[in-house]
């Protein structure tokens, strides 16, 4: 329960951080705004062409009488548009993070700088960071899709399918949203994706407390644009909890030949990932 509250606290603290640094709030909104405009244009085209697509996909209904032909094609057009809308909701955060990789990298660095103990900046070229981000996003989306299929099937279970399953869906979405949002900060700390997921799974309450309220808020696209900078800032603060800053270790990595080997890190009872 304490981790659940702490996760929500990081979400609130991230919004407060961008509130205190208004320039970075505006800077961090740009990628989400660009992605939102792209999605709105794509959905507008899909809505305009969905009926034509339904006509093309159902040539067998050309000789059907009224109203069955119209009902079939209207239903198919609605399913196509609804599927596109659902896909946009599932992929919006991932696409925003890809579009905003340089923006959010700078935002994470600024949060680390103001909080102290910033890690050494990675020397990976931007194109390679983008490739890594694409690969990681596809991996996360594949897992979300797998859970989605299972939850969809469970949705047909009487009572549970209308109560427990939707709640589980929000929790699963919250966890993987936290995985995506912490990716930039943890990648700066050279934590590979399998290890990121392991860290968050070990602190499940922390991940759910942070990501689940965001899933509910992100159902409103405009809220997504306004809240994304604070979400990234809060995810950076959360990442600092998972992998606490260690200024000495960063210096040791920068000059390995002039410093003695560091002793093995010993986990502390309060935080199993902390290093003394």
MOURMO-V556326 format. One record per backbone hydrogen bond with DSSP energy under -0.5 kcal/mol. CO is the residue of the C=O (numbers start at 1). NH is the residue of the N-H. E is the energy in kcal/mol with one decimal. If there is no record, write none. Layout:
[[CO & NH & E] [CO & NH & E]]
//
This chain:
[[1 & 5 & -2.2] [2 & 6 & -2.3] [3 & 7 & -2.6] [4 & 8 & -1.6] [5 & 9 & -2.2] [6 & 10 & -2.3] [7 & 11 & -1.6] [8 & 12 & -2.2] [9 & 13 & -3.0] [10 & 14 & -2.2] [11 & 15 & -1.6] [12 & 16 & -2.2] [13 & 17 & -2.4] [14 & 18 & -2.0] [15 & 19 & -1.6] [16 & 20 & -1.9] [17 & 21 & -1.2] [21 & 24 & -0.9] [21 & 25 & -1.4] [22 & 26 & -2.1] [23 & 27 & -2.1] [24 & 28 & -2.5] [25 & 29 & -1.1] [26 & 30 & -0.8] [27 & 30 & -0.7] [28 & 32 & -0.6] [29 & 33 & -2.4] [30 & 34 & -2.6] [31 & 35 & -2.7] [32 & 36 & -2.5] [33 & 37 & -2.3] [34 & 38 & -2.1] [35 & 39 & -2.5] [36 & 40 & -2.7] [37 & 41 & -2.4] [38 & 42 & -2.3] [39 & 43 & -2.9] [40 & 44 & -2.2] [41 & 45 & -2.2] [42 & 46 & -2.3] [43 & 47 & -2.7] [44 & 48 & -2.0] [45 & 49 & -2.0] [46 & 50 & -1.3] [49 & 53 & -2.4] [50 & 54 & -2.2] [51 & 55 & -2.4] [52 & 56 & -2.4] [53 & 57 & -2.0] [54 & 58 & -0.8] [55 & 58 & -0.6] [58 & 61 & -1.5] [59 & 62 & -1.7] [61 & 64 & -1.7] [65 & 68 & -0.5] [65 & 69 & -1.6] [67 & 71 & -2.6] [68 & 72 & -2.5] [69 & 73 & -2.3] [70 & 74 & -2.6] [71 & 75 & -2.4] [72 & 76 & -2.4] [73 & 77 & -2.4] [74 & 78 & -2.3] [75 & 79 & -2.3] [76 & 80 & -2.5] [77 & 81 & -2.4] [78 & 82 & -2.9] [79 & 83 & -2.7] [80 & 84 & -2.2] [81 & 85 & -2.5] [82 & 86 & -2.6] [83 & 87 & -2.6] [84 & 88 & -2.1] [85 & 89 & -2.0] [86 & 90 & -2.2] [87 & 91 & -2.0] [88 & 92 & -1.5] [91 & 95 & -2.8] [92 & 96 & -2.8] [93 & 97 & -2.5] [94 & 98 & -2.0] [95 & 99 & -3.0] [96 & 100 & -2.6] [98 & 101 & -1.1] [100 & 104 & -3.6] [101 & 105 & -2.1] [102 & 106 & -1.8] [103 & 107 & -2.2] [104 & 108 & -2.8] [105 & 109 & -2.1] [106 & 110 & -2.1] [107 & 111 & -2.3] [108 & 112 & -2.6] [109 & 113 & -2.3] [110 & 114 & -2.5] [111 & 115 & -2.1] [112 & 116 & -1.6] [125 & 129 & -2.1] [126 & 130 & -2.3] [127 & 131 & -1.9] [128 & 132 & -2.5] [129 & 133 & -2.5] [130 & 134 & -2.6] [131 & 135 & -2.6] [132 & 136 & -2.7] [133 & 137 & -2.5] [134 & 138 & -2.5] [135 & 139 & -2.0] [136 & 140 & -2.3] [137 & 141 & -2.9] [138 & 142 & -2.3] [139 & 143 & -1.7] [140 & 144 & -2.6] [141 & 145 & -2.7] [142 & 146 & -2.1] [143 & 147 & -2.5] [144 & 148 & -2.6] [145 & 149 & -2.3] [146 & 150 & -1.8] [147 & 151 & -2.8] [148 & 152 & -2.5] [149 & 153 & -2.2] [150 & 154 & -2.3] [151 & 155 & -1.2] [153 & 156 & -1.4] [154 & 157 & -1.9] [157 & 161 & -2.6] [158 & 160 & -3.0] [159 & 162 & -1.0] [159 & 163 & -0.8] [160 & 163 & -0.9] [160 & 165 & -2.5] [163 & 167 & -1.2] [164 & 168 & -2.5] [165 & 169 & -2.4] [166 & 170 & -1.9] [167 & 171 & -1.9] [168 & 172 & -2.9] [169 & 173 & -2.3] [170 & 174 & -2.4] [171 & 175 & -2.3] [172 & 176 & -2.2] [173 & 177 & -2.1] [174 & 178 & -1.9] [175 & 179 & -1.9] [176 & 180 & -2.1] [177 & 181 & -2.5] [178 & 182 & -2.3] [180 & 183 & -0.7] [182 & 186 & -2.7] [183 & 187 & -2.5] [184 & 188 & -1.7] [185 & 189 & -0.8] [186 & 191 & -2.4] [187 & 190 & -1.8] [190 & 192 & -0.6] [192 & 196 & -2.0] [193 & 197 & -2.5] [194 & 198 & -1.9] [195 & 199 & -2.7] [196 & 200 & -2.3] [197 & 201 & -2.4] [198 & 202 & -2.1] [199 & 203 & -1.1] [201 & 204 & -0.9] [203 & 207 & -2.0] [204 & 208 & -2.8] [205 & 209 & -2.7] [206 & 210 & -1.4] [207 & 211 & -2.8] [208 & 212 & -2.0] [210 & 214 & -0.7] [211 & 215 & -2.2] [212 & 216 & -1.8] [213 & 217 & -2.2] [214 & 218 & -3.3] [216 & 219 & -0.8] [217 & 220 & -1.7] [219 & 221 & -0.7] [220 & 223 & -0.6] [220 & 224 & -1.7] [221 & 225 & -1.7] [222 & 226 & -2.1] [223 & 227 & -2.9] [224 & 228 & -1.7] [225 & 229 & -0.5] [227 & 231 & -2.3] [228 & 232 & -2.5] [229 & 233 & -2.4] [230 & 234 & -2.9] [231 & 235 & -2.4] [232 & 236 & -1.9] [233 & 237 & -1.9] [234 & 238 & -2.4] [235 & 239 & -2.5] [236 & 240 & -1.7] [237 & 241 & -0.9] [238 & 241 & -0.8] [238 & 242 & -1.9] [239 & 243 & -3.1] [246 & 250 & -1.6] [247 & 251 & -1.8] [248 & 252 & -2.3] [249 & 253 & -2.0] [250 & 254 & -1.7] [251 & 255 & -1.9] [253 & 256 & -0.6] [255 & 258 & -0.9] [255 & 259 & -0.5] [265 & 267 & -0.5] [271 & 268 & -1.2] [271 & 274 & -1.7]]
//
